[in-house]
Amino acid sequence: MPQTPSLSSFRRIVVKVGSALLVDTVAGALRRNWLDGLVADIAELYTEGRDVLIVSSGAIALGRVVLKLPPNTLKLEEAQGAAAVGQIALARAWSETLGRHGIVAGQILLTLQDTEERRRYLNARSTVSKLLEWRSVPVINENDTVATTEIRYGDNDRLAARVATMMSADLLVLLSDVNGLYDRPPEMNSDARLVPLVQRITPEVEAMAGTSSSVLARGGMVTKIEAGKIATTAGTHMVIASGRVDRPLRAIARGGPCTWFLTPANPITARKKWIAGSLEPRGSLVIDAGAVRALRSGKSLLPAGVVKVEGCFERGDAVVVRGPDGAEIGRGLVAYDAADADAIKGRSSADVLSILGYSGRTEMIHRDDLVLAGD
């Protein structure tokens, strides 16, 4: 039986927080003391040098509080309006609370489409990567003010999983109003038992999932299992744990009740496998011998090393990389459209601005987006 992972073994962690944990509808206010405890946990991980990303629900719920809306189901335009008001309060709460620990928050608003459409995916990935490079903590929320079908049951669970895979996180933490996955719905079965470890999500595991009973939560255990399938397929471990404690991440670290979902891969190898085998190449780049040596030593592909551009592709598409003799060297996600790639081939990265009129990526293909033949 595999061992339960330790929170201290992960380098990049995505923490998903639900509305029901953040907002006290009875008191009509944000649960500030609880948020202080969670952020204290996040600050500990941060000071240890780990990357932490937060996917936070709560905009619509906080908008209800600020606008004093009744608890009944909101129409689409009402939910969007509540989100517009609540998003300001939500961002302020995270910024101020993280700020007390000397941490700068960066707000990112996404929809599921931003993690599915290639160009928008790359833009979002680049922005979040830069925030992490600056040692900021990205606070990501679904863009409920413009979403339509996205405002529905459970999207932030799946959004959190997609963010985790997009950013090659090795752990996704779903803080819930229950301790984890039970072998049967605990609200209907007093003898239900917590499942501490799931090696693989099978139909039997999916059958254990119940439904959400929270007024605010849009995701029950079913959507958390769906999030688990997204995460573990991409090489990200996942843990579901209760947020109904003062220091939820510390509780996980100390062996508190939770359910771990294991993955047989890691984010980098899973991403490489996806690039190599799951994407149809839209073109090819022929490179010189010096570029071949650079790639094999772990470098990125720069425009200077490209001698020929073939095919009709867009930024973010998969392309084949070929050596001077035409042999396939590898495959990768290209950072430029075909026309722009052709314009800057053989040129220094410093010349991109003067040639294209905008400052693009330094690399034609970044090493993280490149798979060499034989890898």
Secondary structure by P-SEA (a helix, b strand, c coil): cccccccccccbbbbbbcccccccccccccaaaaaaaaaaaaaaaaaabbbbbbbcccaaaaaaaaaccccccccaaaaaaaaaaaaaaaaaaaaaaaaaacbbbbbbbbcccccccaaaaaaaaaaaaaaaaaccccccccccccccccccccaaaaaaaaaaaaacccbbbbbcccccccccccccccccccccccccccaaaaaabbbbccccccccaaaaaaaaaaaaaabbbbbbbbcccccaaaaaaaccbbbbbbbcccaaaaaaaaaaccccccbbbbbcaaaaaaaaacccccccccccccccccccbbbbbbcccccccbbbbbcccaaaaaaaccccccccccccccccccccccccccccccc
